[in-house]
Protein backbone atom coordinates (compact mmCIF):
# COMPACT_ATOMS: atom_id res chain seq x y z
CA UNK A 1 0.00 0.00 0.00
CA UNK A 2 1.19 3.51 -0.74
CA UNK A 3 2.42 5.72 2.11
CA UNK A 4 0.03 8.54 3.12
CA UNK A 5 1.06 12.02 1.95
CA UNK A 6 2.63 14.66 4.21
CA UNK A 7 -0.71 16.44 4.16
CA UNK A 8 -2.44 13.34 5.49
CA UNK A 9 0.12 12.99 8.29
CA UNK A 10 -0.40 16.62 9.27
CA UNK A 11 -4.17 16.11 9.23
CA UNK A 12 -3.67 13.13 11.52
CA UNK A 13 -2.33 15.64 14.05
CA UNK A 14 -4.76 18.51 13.43
CA UNK A 15 -7.95 16.70 12.43
CA UNK A 16 -7.53 12.95 13.07
CA UNK A 17 -11.24 12.24 12.59
CA UNK A 18 -10.88 13.35 8.96
CA UNK A 19 -8.27 10.68 8.13
CA UNK A 20 -9.56 7.50 6.53
CA UNK A 21 -9.42 4.18 8.37
CA UNK A 22 -7.01 2.60 5.81
CA UNK A 23 -4.57 5.50 6.23
CA UNK A 24 -4.83 5.26 10.05
CA UNK A 25 -4.15 1.52 9.92
CA UNK A 26 -1.19 1.97 7.56
CA UNK A 27 0.45 4.61 9.77
CA UNK A 28 -0.09 2.46 12.88
CA UNK A 29 1.94 -0.40 11.42
CA UNK A 30 4.53 1.42 9.29
CA UNK A 31 7.82 2.44 11.00
CA UNK A 32 8.61 4.85 8.14
CA UNK A 33 5.28 6.65 8.53
CA UNK A 34 5.57 6.71 12.34
CA UNK A 35 8.97 8.39 12.00
CA UNK A 36 7.54 10.87 9.52
CA UNK A 37 4.61 11.54 11.87
CA UNK A 38 7.03 12.34 14.70
CA UNK A 39 8.94 14.75 12.43
CA UNK A 40 5.68 16.37 11.36
CA UNK A 41 4.71 16.84 15.00
CA UNK A 42 8.05 18.49 15.79
CA UNK A 43 7.65 20.86 12.83
CA UNK A 44 4.14 21.73 13.95
CA UNK A 45 5.39 22.52 17.47
CA UNK A 46 8.10 24.80 16.11
CA UNK A 47 5.70 26.66 13.85
CA UNK A 48 3.18 27.01 16.66
CA UNK A 49 5.81 28.45 18.98
CA UNK A 50 6.97 30.90 16.31
CA UNK A 51 3.45 32.17 15.66
CA UNK A 52 2.40 32.41 19.29
CA UNK A 53 1.68 35.96 20.51
CA UNK A 54 0.68 37.50 23.83
CA UNK A 55 -3.01 36.95 24.37
CA UNK A 56 -3.42 34.68 21.35
CA UNK A 57 -6.33 32.26 21.19
CA UNK A 58 -5.62 28.76 22.46
CA UNK A 59 -7.01 26.81 19.51
CA UNK A 60 -6.08 23.41 20.96
CA UNK A 61 -7.90 24.14 24.22
CA UNK A 62 -10.92 25.38 22.30
CA UNK A 63 -10.97 22.25 20.18
CA UNK A 64 -10.78 20.03 23.27
CA UNK A 65 -13.69 21.91 24.86
CA UNK A 66 -15.73 21.53 21.69
CA UNK A 67 -15.07 17.81 21.28
CA UNK A 68 -15.81 17.24 24.96
CA UNK A 69 -19.27 18.74 24.41
CA UNK A 70 -20.08 16.49 21.47
CA UNK A 71 -21.36 12.92 21.80
CA UNK A 72 -18.96 10.18 20.73
CA UNK A 73 -19.59 9.41 17.08
CA UNK A 74 -17.25 6.43 16.71
CA UNK A 75 -17.79 3.11 18.53
CA UNK A 76 -15.02 2.32 21.00
CA UNK A 77 -13.66 -0.61 18.99
CA UNK A 78 -10.46 -0.95 17.02
CA UNK A 79 -7.48 1.37 16.89
CA UNK A 80 -9.40 4.35 15.54
CA UNK A 81 -11.71 4.69 18.53
CA UNK A 82 -11.39 7.67 20.80
CA UNK A 83 -10.69 6.53 24.36
CA UNK A 84 -13.49 7.33 26.78
CA UNK A 85 -12.90 10.74 28.32
CA UNK A 86 -11.87 10.24 31.90
CA UNK A 87 -13.99 11.71 34.64
CA UNK A 88 -12.18 14.00 37.08
CA UNK A 89 -10.47 12.14 39.86
CA UNK A 90 -7.92 12.68 42.59
CA UNK A 91 -4.21 12.30 42.00
CA UNK A 92 -2.63 9.45 43.90
CA UNK A 93 0.90 8.07 44.11
CA UNK A 94 1.72 4.58 42.79
CA UNK A 95 3.34 3.33 45.96
CA UNK A 96 2.01 -0.23 45.75
CA UNK A 97 4.76 -2.32 44.11
CA UNK A 98 2.48 -4.25 41.76
CA UNK A 99 0.84 -1.08 40.49
CA UNK A 100 4.21 0.56 39.94
CA UNK A 101 5.51 -2.43 37.99
CA UNK A 102 2.42 -2.66 35.82
CA UNK A 103 2.55 1.06 35.08
CA UNK A 104 6.21 0.83 34.08
CA UNK A 105 5.62 -2.37 32.15
CA UNK A 106 2.75 -1.10 30.03
CA UNK A 107 4.55 2.16 29.24
CA UNK A 108 7.78 0.38 28.33
CA UNK A 109 6.36 -2.61 26.48
CA UNK A 110 4.46 -0.88 23.68
CA UNK A 111 5.81 -0.35 20.16
CA UNK A 112 3.01 0.31 17.64
CA UNK A 113 1.14 3.61 17.39
CA UNK A 114 -2.42 4.20 16.26
CA UNK A 115 -4.21 7.53 15.91
CA UNK A 116 -6.93 8.13 18.47
CA UNK A 117 -7.70 11.86 18.15
CA UNK A 118 -5.49 13.72 20.64
CA UNK A 119 -4.15 10.45 22.11
CA UNK A 120 -1.96 7.88 20.39
CA UNK A 121 -2.27 4.21 21.29
CA UNK A 122 1.16 2.93 22.24
CA UNK A 123 0.32 -0.46 23.74
CA UNK A 124 -2.32 -3.18 23.43
CA UNK A 125 -1.94 -6.40 25.41
CA UNK A 126 -1.58 -9.50 23.26
CA UNK A 127 0.31 -11.74 25.69
CA UNK A 128 1.63 -11.82 29.24
CA UNK A 129 5.04 -12.74 30.63
CA UNK A 130 6.54 -12.93 34.12
CA UNK A 131 8.64 -10.07 35.47
CA UNK A 132 10.80 -11.58 38.21
CA UNK A 133 11.34 -9.31 41.20
CA UNK A 134 13.27 -9.73 44.43
CA UNK A 135 12.20 -8.08 47.68
CA UNK A 136 15.00 -5.53 47.22
CA UNK A 137 13.69 -4.76 43.71
CA UNK A 138 10.25 -4.02 45.13
CA UNK A 139 11.69 -1.63 47.69
CA UNK A 140 13.86 0.11 45.08
CA UNK A 141 11.17 0.69 42.45
CA UNK A 142 10.75 4.41 41.73
CA UNK A 143 7.58 6.11 42.91
CA UNK A 144 6.02 7.55 39.76
CA UNK A 145 4.28 10.29 41.76
CA UNK A 146 7.74 11.77 42.42
CA UNK A 147 8.17 12.38 38.68
CA UNK A 148 4.76 13.81 37.86
CA UNK A 149 1.05 13.46 38.56
CA UNK A 150 -0.69 10.10 38.70
CA UNK A 151 -4.45 10.37 38.37
CA UNK A 152 -6.84 7.46 38.78
CA UNK A 153 -10.20 7.90 37.10
CA UNK A 154 -13.19 5.75 36.35
CA UNK A 155 -15.22 3.87 38.90
CA UNK A 156 -14.52 0.13 39.12
CA UNK A 157 -17.44 -0.38 41.52
CA UNK A 158 -16.59 -4.03 42.17
CA UNK A 159 -19.86 -5.58 43.29
CA UNK A 160 -21.53 -8.95 43.53
CA UNK A 161 -24.13 -9.93 40.94
CA UNK A 162 -26.71 -12.74 41.14
CA UNK A 163 -25.70 -14.79 38.11
CA UNK A 164 -23.47 -15.10 35.04
CA UNK A 165 -26.10 -13.57 32.74
CA UNK A 166 -26.10 -10.36 34.78
CA UNK A 167 -22.29 -10.35 34.83
CA UNK A 168 -22.18 -10.69 31.06
CA UNK A 169 -24.71 -7.90 30.59
CA UNK A 170 -22.89 -5.48 32.90
CA UNK A 171 -19.33 -6.25 31.75
CA UNK A 172 -19.91 -6.96 28.07
CA UNK A 173 -17.72 -10.05 28.45
CA UNK A 174 -18.37 -13.73 27.87
CA UNK A 175 -18.34 -15.16 31.38
CA UNK A 176 -16.17 -18.32 31.50
CA UNK A 177 -18.06 -21.49 32.32
CA UNK A 178 -16.17 -24.21 34.20
CA UNK A 179 -16.89 -27.56 32.57
CA UNK A 180 -15.98 -29.76 35.57
CA UNK A 181 -15.09 -28.56 39.03
CA UNK A 182 -11.89 -30.14 40.37
CA UNK A 183 -12.00 -32.41 43.40
CA UNK A 184 -12.71 -30.60 46.64
CA UNK A 185 -14.40 -27.63 44.93
CA UNK A 186 -18.18 -27.65 45.18
CA UNK A 187 -21.22 -25.41 45.15
CA UNK A 188 -21.99 -22.22 43.25
CA UNK A 189 -19.48 -19.38 42.88
CA UNK A 190 -19.78 -15.83 44.10
CA UNK A 191 -19.74 -13.66 40.95
CA UNK A 192 -18.43 -10.09 40.97
CA UNK A 193 -18.16 -7.42 38.28
CA UNK A 194 -15.91 -4.36 38.12
CA UNK A 195 -15.94 -1.41 35.72
CA UNK A 196 -13.21 0.24 33.68
CA UNK A 197 -10.31 1.98 35.43
CA UNK A 198 -7.94 4.53 33.93
CA UNK A 199 -4.59 5.75 35.29
CA UNK A 200 -2.92 8.78 33.72
CA UNK A 201 0.71 9.71 34.41
CA UNK A 202 1.77 13.25 33.44
CA UNK A 203 5.53 13.76 33.42
CA UNK A 204 7.07 16.82 35.10
CA UNK A 205 10.70 17.60 34.28
CA UNK A 206 11.05 19.82 37.36
CA UNK A 207 9.76 17.19 39.76
CA UNK A 208 11.86 14.50 38.08
CA UNK A 209 14.99 16.63 38.51
CA UNK A 210 14.14 17.23 42.18
CA UNK A 211 13.58 13.51 42.76
CA UNK A 212 16.88 12.66 41.10
CA UNK A 213 18.70 15.30 43.16
CA UNK A 214 17.18 13.89 46.36
CA UNK A 215 18.61 10.51 45.34
CA UNK A 216 22.01 12.08 44.71
CA UNK A 217 21.76 11.68 40.93
CA UNK A 218 21.37 13.95 37.94
CA UNK A 219 18.94 13.19 35.13
CA UNK A 220 19.83 14.11 31.57
CA UNK A 221 17.64 16.88 30.11
CA UNK A 222 14.27 15.47 29.03
CA UNK A 223 13.74 15.06 25.28
CA UNK A 224 11.69 17.80 23.57
CA UNK A 225 7.99 17.38 24.13
CA UNK A 226 8.25 15.03 27.12
CA UNK A 227 7.72 17.64 29.84
CA UNK A 228 3.98 17.87 30.49
CA UNK A 229 3.14 14.89 28.26
CA UNK A 230 0.90 12.11 29.54
CA UNK A 231 0.58 8.34 29.29
CA UNK A 232 -2.82 6.83 30.02
CA UNK A 233 -3.42 3.19 31.01
CA UNK A 234 -6.95 1.83 30.55
CA UNK A 235 -8.08 -1.59 31.84
CA UNK A 236 -11.36 -3.39 32.45
CA UNK A 237 -14.19 -4.01 32.83
CA UNK A 238 -13.86 -7.47 34.34
CA UNK A 239 -15.69 -10.34 35.99
CA UNK A 240 -14.59 -12.89 38.60
CA UNK A 241 -16.11 -16.14 39.89
CA UNK A 242 -14.92 -17.40 43.29
CA UNK A 243 -15.55 -20.81 44.82
CA UNK A 244 -14.70 -20.79 48.53
CA UNK A 245 -13.32 -23.67 50.55
CA UNK A 246 -14.72 -24.79 53.89
CA UNK A 247 -12.24 -22.48 55.59
CA UNK A 248 -13.66 -19.53 53.66
CA UNK A 249 -10.52 -19.04 51.58
CA UNK A 250 -10.74 -19.09 47.76
CA UNK A 251 -10.43 -22.63 46.45
CA UNK A 252 -10.88 -21.63 42.80
CA UNK A 253 -11.00 -18.24 41.10
CA UNK A 254 -11.83 -17.77 37.41
CA UNK A 255 -11.53 -14.20 36.18
CA UNK A 256 -11.74 -12.40 32.85
CA UNK A 257 -11.16 -8.74 31.94
CA UNK A 258 -10.52 -6.45 29.01
CA UNK A 259 -6.72 -6.41 28.81
CA UNK A 260 -4.87 -3.13 29.47
CA UNK A 261 -4.11 -0.66 26.70
CA UNK A 262 -2.01 2.48 26.94
CA UNK A 263 -2.19 5.82 25.14
CA UNK A 264 0.22 8.76 24.83
CA UNK A 265 -0.73 12.40 24.53
CA UNK A 266 1.56 12.63 21.51
CA UNK A 267 5.11 11.81 22.57
CA UNK A 268 6.59 8.89 20.57
CA UNK A 269 6.89 5.60 22.40
CA UNK A 270 10.67 5.47 22.14
CA UNK A 271 10.97 8.86 23.88
CA UNK A 272 8.92 7.78 26.88
CA UNK A 273 10.59 4.35 27.09
CA UNK A 274 14.18 5.55 27.00
CA UNK A 275 13.65 8.31 29.55
CA UNK A 276 11.71 6.18 32.04
CA UNK A 277 14.41 3.53 31.87
CA UNK A 278 16.92 6.20 32.91
CA UNK A 279 15.07 7.02 36.14
CA UNK A 280 17.30 6.68 39.21
CA UNK A 281 16.55 3.74 41.45
CA UNK A 282 15.14 1.44 38.78
CA UNK A 283 17.03 -1.84 39.37
CA UNK A 284 19.14 -2.79 36.37
CA UNK A 285 17.84 -6.37 36.27
CA UNK A 286 14.26 -5.05 36.19
CA UNK A 287 15.16 -2.55 33.48
CA UNK A 288 16.80 -5.32 31.44
CA UNK A 289 13.68 -7.48 31.65
CA UNK A 290 11.50 -4.54 30.61
CA UNK A 291 13.80 -3.80 27.66
CA UNK A 292 13.34 -7.38 26.49
CA UNK A 293 9.57 -6.86 26.36
CA UNK A 294 9.97 -4.05 23.83
CA UNK A 295 11.00 -6.52 21.14
CA UNK A 296 7.46 -7.75 20.46
CA UNK A 297 5.65 -4.61 21.58
CA UNK A 298 2.58 -6.21 23.13
CA UNK A 299 3.66 -8.10 26.24
CA UNK A 300 2.15 -7.22 29.61
CA UNK A 301 4.55 -8.04 32.46
CA UNK A 302 3.16 -9.89 35.49
CA UNK A 303 5.18 -9.13 38.65
CA UNK A 304 6.41 -12.37 40.25
CA UNK A 305 8.13 -12.07 43.67
CA UNK A 306 11.06 -14.47 43.40
CA UNK A 307 10.87 -15.43 47.08
CA UNK A 308 7.21 -16.43 46.79
CA UNK A 309 6.64 -18.01 43.39
CA UNK A 310 8.17 -19.43 40.24
CA UNK A 311 6.90 -19.13 36.68
CA UNK A 312 6.70 -21.35 33.61
CA UNK A 313 4.70 -21.50 30.39
CA UNK A 314 2.01 -23.78 29.01
CA UNK A 315 -0.42 -23.79 26.12
CA UNK A 316 -4.10 -22.98 26.66
CA UNK A 317 -6.42 -23.00 23.64
CA UNK A 318 -3.55 -22.27 21.28
CA UNK A 319 -2.24 -19.35 23.37
CA UNK A 320 0.93 -19.29 25.44
CA UNK A 321 -0.06 -18.96 29.08
CA UNK A 322 2.05 -17.95 32.07
CA UNK A 323 1.86 -20.43 34.95
CA UNK A 324 2.68 -19.16 38.45
CA UNK A 325 3.34 -21.64 41.24
CA UNK A 326 3.72 -20.67 44.89
CA UNK A 327 6.97 -21.85 46.43
CA UNK A 328 5.01 -23.36 49.33
CA UNK A 329 2.66 -25.18 46.94
CA UNK A 330 -0.40 -23.56 48.51
CA UNK A 331 -1.50 -21.50 45.50
CA UNK A 332 -1.05 -21.45 41.74
CA UNK A 333 -2.38 -19.47 38.78
CA UNK A 334 -2.62 -19.62 34.98
CA UNK A 335 -2.93 -16.38 32.97
CA UNK A 336 -3.29 -15.88 29.22
CA UNK A 337 -4.57 -13.37 26.65
CA UNK A 338 -6.80 -13.97 23.64
CA UNK A 339 -8.33 -11.30 21.37
CA UNK A 340 -7.63 -8.46 23.79
CA UNK A 341 -9.11 -10.26 26.80
CA UNK A 342 -7.05 -11.60 29.70
CA UNK A 343 -8.27 -14.72 31.54
CA UNK A 344 -6.91 -16.07 34.81
CA UNK A 345 -7.55 -19.30 36.70
CA UNK A 346 -6.13 -19.51 40.22
CA UNK A 347 -6.65 -21.33 43.48
CA UNK A 348 -5.37 -23.68 46.13
CA UNK A 349 -4.87 -26.47 43.58
CA UNK A 350 -1.85 -27.90 41.81
CA UNK A 351 -0.89 -26.55 38.41
CA UNK A 352 -2.13 -29.58 36.49
CA UNK A 353 -5.61 -29.21 38.00
CA UNK A 354 -5.65 -25.51 37.16
CA UNK A 355 -4.48 -26.14 33.60
CA UNK A 356 -7.22 -28.74 33.19
CA UNK A 357 -9.83 -26.18 34.33
CA UNK A 358 -8.34 -23.50 32.05
CA UNK A 359 -8.30 -25.73 28.97
CA UNK A 360 -11.86 -26.91 29.52
CA UNK A 361 -13.44 -23.47 30.02
CA UNK A 362 -16.52 -22.91 27.85
N, C-alpha and C positions, 0 to 999 in steps of 0.2 A: 504494500500500500504506500502511496505517496506520503511524504512528510507534510504536515500542515504548514501553511505560509506563516511568515513573521506576523502578518496582520492577525491571523487566527490565534497565534500564541499571545499577542497583546490583548486580544479580546477575551482570552481565557482569564487574564488578570482583571480586566476592567468590567467585562460583562459575561461571566462564565455561563450564564443561562442561555446565551445566544450562540454557544458553540455546539455543534452537532455531536450526537452520541458517538459516532464513529471516530471523529477527531479526538474527543475526550479519551476514548479507549486507546487510540494509537499513542497519544502523548503519555498515558499512564504506563505503557509497557515499552517505550522507546527511550533508551539512554541518551541518544543524540538529541531528541526533542526535549527531554527533561533538562539537559544541560543548556539548551537554547532558551528554555523557559526561565531558568535561573538568571541567565544573562539579560533577558528581556526585563525581568523584574528589577535587576540592578539598574538598568538604564532608566526605567520608569521612576525609580526612587531618586536618581540623580536629577532628572528633569523636574520632578515635583519639588525637590529642594530648591532648585534654581529659580523656579517660578513663584515660590511662596513669598507672600508679602504680609506686612503687619495688618492684622484684621481681616485676612482673606477668609473666604468661605471654606469650611471643612467639608469637601464634597464626600469623602469617604464616610465621615460620621453621618452625614445626611442620608447617604445611600443605605447605611446600616439601619437608621431609624425607619426609613421607608420600607425596607424589606421585612423588618420586624413587625410592621403593622399589617403586612399582607399575609393571607393564609398560604400555607405550603401548597405549591402547585404540582410538585413532583413526588411520587411515592417514595418512601424511604427504603428503597431496594437498589442494590447495585452501586457501582462506584460513582454514579452521577448524582446520587441523592444528597440533599443538603442535610447535615446532621441536625437533629432536633435542637432548637435553641434552649440552652440551659436556663433553668430558673435561678434567680439570685440565691446564693447560699453563703455560708460563712467560711472564711478561709481557715484551714486547719493544717498543722504540720504532719508530715508522713513520718511519725516516729516509730510506728510498728514495723518491725523488720520485714515481714512478708509484704506489706504494702509498699515499702521502699524498694524492695527487689523487683516486684512486679512493675512498678512505675519505671524504674531504670530499664528493665528488660524490654518492655513494650516500646519505649522510646528508642532503644538501641538496636532492636531486632528488625525494624522495618526497612524496606529498600524501595519498593515501588511507590509511585505518586499518582493520585487520581484527583482531578478537579472536583471540588465540592463547594462552589461559590467562594466565600472568603476563607475557607479552610481547605487544606490539601490532605488527603488521606495518605498516611505514611506507613501504616501497618494494618494488616488484617490477618488474624490468627488462622493458620492452616494446619499447624501441628504443635505439639508440646514437647518439651525436653527438660530433663532435670538440670537444675543449677545447684551444684553442691556447695554448701556453706558450712564453715566451722563456726563454733561459738564466738571466736574472736572476729570472724568476718562479720557476723551479725552486729557485734558491738561497734565495729569500725565503719559500717555503712554510713555514708553522708546523709544528713537530714536535709531533704530537698527544700524544706521551708526556710533554711538558712540562705538559699540561693535565689529565692523569689517567692511568689505567692502560690499556695496550693489551695484550690477551691473545690470543694465537693458539692455537687448539685444533683438534682434528681431526688426521688423519694422511693427507696427500695421497698418500704412498707412490707417487710417479710411477715406473712400472716398465714394461718392455717386455713385450708379450704376443705369442704366436705368430701370431695371426690376428684378423680382424675379428669372428668369432663369439665368441671369448673376450673381446674388448674390449666387445662389446655385453652379454655376460652380466655382466661385472664392473661396468660403468658404468651399465647400465640405459638406455643411449642407443642410438638408431639410428645406426650408424656410416656416415658419408657414403661413397658409392661414386662414384669419378670415372669418368665415362662414357668420355672420351677424354683420354689424357695429351697435354699440349701438346708441341710439337717440342722436342727436347733433353732431355726427361724420360722416363726409361725404368726398367724393372725394377720390383721390388716394394717397397712402403714399409716403413719401420720403424714399428710401431704401439705407442704407449704409452698407459697409462691412469693417471689420478690420482684420488684420492678427494676427499671433501668437506673444505673448509677453512672455519673460522669465525674471525672477528676481532671481539672485543668491546672497545669503548672505554667506560670508566667515568669520567665527568667529576668533577673535584675542584675546587671553588671556590677552596680555599686554594692549590693548585698553580697554577691559572690566574692568580690574583692575583700570585703570586710571579713567574711567567713574564712577565706584563705589566710588573711593576715593573722586572725585569731589562732589559726593552726600553725602559724610560723612559716607559711608558704606564700608564694606569689603566683597568681594565675597569669597566663599570657593574656593580652588584650582580646576581648571577645571578637569574633568575626563580625563584619558588617551585617546589620539586620538582626542579630541575635538578641541584643538588649531590648527587652519589652515584648519579645515574641512569645507565643504560647504553644504548648502541646496539650492536646485534650485526649484523654482515655475514656472510652465509652464501653460499658459492659452490661449484660443483662438484656431483658429479664431472664428469670430462671425459675426452676421448679425442683423440689427435693421430696423424696419419699423416704421415710425413716421407719424401720422395724426395730423395736426396742427389745432387749433381752429381759429376763426376769429381774435382773438387777436394776433395770431402768436405763442402762447404757445402750447406745446404738449397736445393734447386732449387724444391721445391714443398712446402708445408705445408697440410694440411687438418685443421682442428680443430673440435671441438664440445664444449660444456659446458652444464650447467645454469646459467642466467644468475643473477647475484647478486640476493639479496633482503636487506632489512634490517628489523630489529625493534627496538622501543624497550621499555624496562622499564616504561613507563607515561607518560612525559612526552610531551605532544602534539608533533607534527611541527614546528609553527610555532615552538615554544619553542626546540627544538634548533637549527633552521635560523637563526633570527635571532641567537641568541647566538654560534654558530660563525662566522657572517659578520662578527661584530664583533671577532674575535680579532686582536690586533696582528700585523702582518707579512703578512697575507693581501693579496696585490696586488689593487688595486681592479679591474683589468681581468679578473682571474680571478674575483673575487667577482661582477662583473657578469655574466659568462658563466654562473656557477653559478645566479645568480638567475633567469636566463632559462630554465633547465631546470625551475624549479619550476612553470612555467605548465602543463605537461602531466602532471607528476607521475610519470613512468615512464621517464625518459631517463637512461641510463648514460653518463657522459662518458668519452671515450677521450682520454687525454693525447697531444697532438701537438706535439712540439718544433718551433717555427716555423723554426729554422735547419736542420732536417733533413728535413722533409716538409711536403707540402701535403695538403689534404683536399678532397673533393668528394662528391657523392651519386650513386647510381645505383639502379635497381630490380632486385631479385633475387627471383624467385618472388612478385611482388606486394608485397614488403616494401621499404622504403627502406633501402638499405645505405650505409654510410660507406666511401669509397674513400680510402686513404692512399697517396701516391706519394712515394718518396724524391726529394729534390732532385737527387741525383746519378744518378737513374734506375736504380740497382742493385737496389732492392727495392720492392715494392708489396704492398698488402693490401686485402682486401674483408671487411667485418664487418657482420653483420646479425642480427636477433633474430626468432624466430618461435615462438609458443606457449611462451614461457618458456625457450627454448633459444637460445644464441648460437652462431653458426657463423662461422668465419674461414677464408679462403683467402689464402695469402701465398706469396711466393717471389721469385726473381730473374727475373721475367717482367714484361712490360709490362701495364698495367692492362686492356687489352682481352682479353689471353689469360687473365688471372685472372678477369675477369667471365665469360668463356665457360665456364671450369671451374666457377665458382660456379653459374651458371644451369643447367648440365647435370648437377649432382650428383643421384644417385639415392638 
